[in-house]
């Protein structure tokens, strides 16, 4: 039970105490998702432009900010959970 609680605490606390790195991590994750989605639909130029704008430009709306922050925190928490050694 301690691992699940630790992952939950990591996800929640990193949103408030480690905001900027979670924004960078979430932006990079969403950029890759958008890139592969556009390439899969046969639009490589749109994919690379979506990648560049998502990764290198900050979110301009509150909804975009919260989306990027949520993706970054959840993905970082999942990676923490997978990489913590078990006894």
N, C-alpha and C positions, 0 to 999 in steps of 0.2 A: 504494500500500500504506500510505502514511502516514496517510491519512484513516481507513481502517478501524482501524488501530492506535490512532489518536487517539480515535475513538469508543469503542472498547473500554476504553481507559484512563479516559475520562470516565465511563463507566458504572460501572466498578469503584471508582475513587477517590472518586466523589461519594457512594457509599454509606457511606464511612468518614469523609471529611473535610467533607461537606456534608449531613449526615443530616437535619436539621430541614427545610430547604427541599425536599429530595426527598420527605419525608413529606407536606408540604403539597401539592406538585405531584402526587404519586401519589394522595392523597386526593381532590383535585379531579377528576382524570381518572377515577378509579373512580366517583365520585359522578355524573358525567355519563353514564357507561356504564350505571350502575344506573337512572338517571332515564329514559334513552331506552329501555332494555329494558322497564321497567314500563309506560311510555306505549304502547309497541308492542303490549303484551299487553292493553291496555285497562284498566289500573289506575293512573290518574293520581294519586290520593291516595297510594297505596303508593309510587309513583315519587318524589313530592315528599318524603315522609317518609324514604325511603331516601337521597335526595340530601342532606337536612339532616343526618341522622345520620352519613352517611359523610364529609361534608365538614367538619362542625363538631365532631364528637366524635372523640377519639383512638381508635386501635385498642386493644382490651382484651386480646387474646391475642397470643402470640408469632407465631402463624401470620398473624394479621391485620396485625401490625406488619411482618413480612417481606414480605407480599403488597403492602402499600401502598408500602413502600420499593423493592421490585423494580419495580413499575409506574412509580414516579416516576423511578427511575434509567434504566430502559430507554427511557421516553418522552423524557426530557431528552437522553439520548445520541443518540436518533434525530433529535431536533430539531437538536442540535448538528451532526450529520453532514449534514443537509439544508441548513443555513444557513451552513456554512463555505464561503467562495468557493474555487472550483477555479481552477487556472492554465490 
